[in-house]
């Protein structure tokens, strides 16, 4: 499929109702396409790295989301990943699409640590989401456990003063560590207890900020326990 054919296919699936819903969740410049419909288009595209990069650069929310589903993050350059994080226009892209590909890249960990230090809310959110993705995908012995401990301490000190969406992704990071890193489960639960409930403005939607401690315990107690993921794309 060409770029124009793909955009036409995306636009054809859009609806005003979905567009309004996505906009309430922070999306901008969107045709209003459901994820299920984007995944149907993904099946037609299969693996097309060049098209994924073109889709992202359209600035259309739905196309950018699809780009993250299609792209192989391991094949992207650090420069391309940096471009993606800087070009993100909404939380759906900064907290999901960008982390999807960054977590697949060998330099994802390094980039995520740089991003969480950014004064830009969306970039910092991408960083915390990428870290959360990495801990859920990679074996514990491949992770920098001492640095993860430091990051948990950082969350304890900074989360309630952090920007709105950074608070949300910090909370998700604690959940990720507690759920998927066996060696740090207790420390993550300890952090969760210290930070308590996290207040995030959800823009009038029904979405809620999960209790990190309750979420970790529920994930650990489900049948089969918590297993590492092959991908965080969804």
Secondary structure, 3 states (H helix, E strand, C coil): CCHHHHHHHHHHCCCHHHHHHHHHCCCCCCCCCCHHHHHHHHHHHCCCHHHHHHHHCCCCHHHHHHHHHHCCHHHCCHHHHHHHHHHCCCHHHHHHHHHHHHCCCCCHHHHHHHHCCCCCHHHHHHHHHHHHHHHHHCCHHHCCHHHHHHHHHHHHHHHHHCCHHHHHHHHHHHHHHHHHCHHHHHHHHHHHHHHCCCCCCCCCCCCCCCCHHHHHHHHHHCCCCCCCCCCCCC
